[in-house]
Structure formats: structure tokens, C-alpha cells
């Protein structure tokens, strides 16, 4: 999924137009709270994290620009699937610059299958910058909406991007789960 980054366009809006994000998707995509907490609640605790990749790599040019890191500087990249009821509801990609992995944040490289959101939303020094939204621009990404934002921990940045699979919205409509 994350190999298709070039097919996603990230934009920041003051007010998100309905053409960019349908009304029935907004409660999930625009929620500023902990996604982990919300998924745990929606799945009645049947929630897990599956790490699909973690290692040092080069962020995309767009990610480097957002994080304000030099070209060709490696970062810790972590890609996960967030599962509810055994199904992938969200895929997430975190890009953590080397300079962020000091002090209390050093433990971010040892998260394993623990959700990053639980760590971020417990951190007293956490500050979240405004959300950017991604709209599907190719047929094979149809129905997938994304969001990303830079989190600051002790003023050190990391980028978290999340793609909401159609399953999230189908389940919400069918079960009225929030």
C-alpha cells in the first residue's frame, strides 16, 4: 500500500470540502483524538497491530519536506496494519528522523506490536500539528482516505500517516459503531 505513495496527494484545508472527503468519512478521518483508542472501542477490544515493515530507510521527498530533514537522510520507518476483528481497518506509516530518537523517544524504535498512538497520546510533551488529508486519485485506491500529521515530542518531529480502508466505513454503516 505504501509503495503507492506517488498516487496519493496530501493537502491541508482550513475547511475540508465534501468533494475531498465525503461527510460519512469525516468522523473517522478528521478525529483529532487517539485512533488506537477509537479502534479498540469500535472493535470491543478485538484490536491488534501487525508490523509489516520496520527499519532504516529513505523517506519520500514529500515526507522529507514535511519533516524538514535533509535529502538522503535515513529515518526509522515503521509500517503497520491496525486490525479490528482480524481485518485490516487502517494501514499506518511512521517516519521517525534519527534526531528524534533520543531521550525518552529512544524507545520508539522498540515498539514491536504495540500501538504508537498509545505512546503518543500518553506523552505530556506531545503536540500535534494540523492534519493533512489524502484523497484517492487512482482506481485501485478507490474508497481509501488518508490523513497524516507531524507529532512533536519534546519539539522533535515524527510523521504519522494513516490510510482508512473501506472496511472501516462499511462496518460503521452496517453496525453503527463509532
C-alpha positions as CSV (number, residue, x, y, z in Angstrom):
1,X,0.0,0.0,0.0
2,X,2.7,2.5,1.0
3,X,4.6,1.7,-2.2
4,X,1.8,3.6,-4.0
5,X,2.6,6.9,-2.2
6,X,3.2,8.7,-5.5
7,X,-0.5,8.1,-6.2
8,X,-1.7,10.0,-3.1
9,X,-1.9,13.7,-2.8
10,X,-1.8,15.2,0.6
11,X,-3.5,18.6,1.3
12,X,-4.2,20.8,4.2
13,X,-7.5,22.5,4.3
14,X,-9.0,25.2,6.6
15,X,-12.3,23.6,5.8
16,X,-12.4,20.3,4.1
17,X,-14.8,20.4,1.1
18,X,-17.2,17.5,0.7
19,X,-15.6,16.7,-2.7
20,X,-12.3,16.0,-0.9
21,X,-13.8,14.0,2.0
22,X,-17.5,12.7,2.0
23,X,-19.5,13.5,5.1
24,X,-19.8,9.9,6.1
25,X,-16.0,9.6,6.3
26,X,-15.3,12.7,8.3
27,X,-15.9,11.4,11.8
28,X,-13.0,8.9,11.5
29,X,-10.6,10.8,9.2
30,X,-10.9,14.2,10.9
31,X,-10.9,12.9,14.5
32,X,-8.1,14.6,16.4
33,X,-8.1,12.0,19.2
34,X,-6.3,8.7,19.5
35,X,-7.1,6.5,16.6
36,X,-5.9,3.5,18.7
37,X,-8.4,4.2,21.4
38,X,-11.2,4.6,18.9
39,X,-10.4,1.4,17.1
40,X,-10.2,-0.5,20.4
41,X,-13.6,0.8,21.3
42,X,-15.1,0.1,17.9
43,X,-13.8,-3.5,17.9
44,X,-14.9,-4.1,21.5
45,X,-11.2,-4.9,22.3
46,X,-10.7,-7.2,19.3
47,X,-7.8,-5.0,18.1
48,X,-4.2,-5.7,17.2
49,X,-1.2,-4.3,15.5
50,X,0.7,-6.2,12.8
51,X,4.1,-4.7,11.9
52,X,4.7,-5.2,8.1
53,X,8.0,-3.3,8.0
54,X,10.3,-1.6,10.4
55,X,13.8,-0.5,9.5
56,X,16.0,2.4,8.4
57,X,15.2,3.8,5.1
58,X,14.9,6.9,3.0
59,X,11.6,8.8,3.4
60,X,9.8,10.0,0.3
61,X,10.7,13.5,-0.9
62,X,7.3,14.7,0.3
63,X,7.9,13.2,3.8
64,X,11.4,14.8,4.0
65,X,9.8,18.1,3.1
66,X,7.1,17.8,5.8
67,X,9.7,16.7,8.4
68,X,12.2,19.3,7.3
69,X,15.0,16.8,7.1
70,X,17.8,16.8,4.5
71,X,17.6,14.8,1.4
72,X,19.3,11.4,1.7
73,X,19.0,11.3,5.5
74,X,17.7,8.0,6.6
75,X,14.9,7.7,9.2
76,X,13.3,4.9,11.1
77,X,10.3,3.8,9.0
78,X,7.6,1.7,10.6
79,X,4.6,0.4,8.6
80,X,1.8,-1.4,10.4
81,X,-1.7,-2.7,9.9
82,X,-4.3,-1.9,12.5
83,X,-6.7,-4.8,12.7
84,X,-10.2,-5.0,14.2
85,X,-11.9,-8.4,14.3
86,X,-8.9,-9.8,12.4
87,X,-9.5,-7.5,9.4
88,X,-7.2,-4.6,8.3
89,X,-9.1,-1.4,9.0
90,X,-6.2,1.0,8.8
91,X,-2.6,0.9,7.5
92,X,-0.1,3.3,9.0
93,X,3.3,4.6,8.2
94,X,5.5,6.4,10.7
95,X,8.7,8.2,9.7
96,X,10.9,9.0,12.7
97,X,14.1,11.0,12.0
98,X,17.2,9.8,13.7
99,X,17.5,13.0,15.7
100,X,14.1,12.3,17.3
101,X,15.3,9.0,18.7
102,X,17.0,10.4,21.8
103,X,15.9,10.7,25.4
104,X,12.5,9.3,26.2
105,X,11.8,9.0,22.5
106,X,14.6,6.4,22.0
107,X,12.1,3.7,23.0
108,X,10.1,4.4,19.8
109,X,12.4,2.1,17.9
110,X,11.4,-0.8,20.2
111,X,7.6,-0.6,19.9
112,X,7.1,-4.0,18.4
113,X,3.4,-4.8,18.0
114,X,2.4,-2.1,20.5
115,X,0.4,0.8,19.0
116,X,2.3,4.0,18.5
117,X,-0.8,6.0,19.3
118,X,-0.9,4.7,22.9
119,X,2.7,6.1,23.4
120,X,2.0,9.4,21.6
121,X,-1.3,10.3,23.4
122,X,0.3,9.5,26.9
123,X,3.2,11.8,26.3
124,X,2.8,15.0,28.2
125,X,5.1,16.9,25.8
126,X,3.2,15.7,22.6
127,X,1.9,18.4,20.3
128,X,0.1,17.6,17.0
129,X,0.4,19.8,14.0
130,X,-2.7,20.2,11.7
131,X,-3.9,17.2,9.8
132,X,-3.4,16.8,6.1
133,X,-5.9,14.8,4.1
134,X,-5.3,12.4,1.2
135,X,-7.9,11.6,-1.4
136,X,-7.9,8.6,-3.8
137,X,-6.6,9.6,-7.2
138,X,-6.3,6.2,-8.8
139,X,-8.8,3.4,-9.3
140,X,-7.1,0.9,-7.1
141,X,-7.1,3.3,-4.2
142,X,-10.9,4.0,-4.6
143,X,-12.6,4.3,-1.2
144,X,-9.4,4.7,0.7
145,X,-9.0,8.0,2.6
146,X,-5.9,9.1,4.5
147,X,-4.7,11.6,7.0
148,X,-1.3,12.5,8.3
149,X,0.3,14.8,10.7
150,X,3.5,15.7,12.3
151,X,3.7,15.0,16.0
152,X,6.3,16.8,18.2
153,X,7.7,15.1,21.3
154,X,10.0,17.5,23.2
155,X,9.9,19.5,19.9
156,X,11.3,16.6,18.0
157,X,9.2,15.6,14.9
158,X,7.8,12.3,13.6
159,X,5.3,11.9,10.8
160,X,2.4,9.5,11.1
161,X,0.3,8.8,8.0
162,X,-2.8,6.6,8.2
163,X,-5.0,5.1,5.4
164,X,-8.5,4.1,6.3
165,X,-9.6,1.0,4.4
166,X,-13.2,0.9,3.1
167,X,-13.9,-1.8,5.7
168,X,-13.9,0.9,8.4
169,X,-16.7,2.8,6.8
170,X,-18.7,-0.3,5.8
171,X,-18.5,-1.7,9.3
172,X,-19.6,1.7,10.7
173,X,-22.6,1.9,8.4
174,X,-23.6,-1.7,9.0
175,X,-23.1,-1.8,12.8
176,X,-23.5,1.8,13.7
177,X,-20.2,1.5,15.5
178,X,-18.3,4.7,16.2
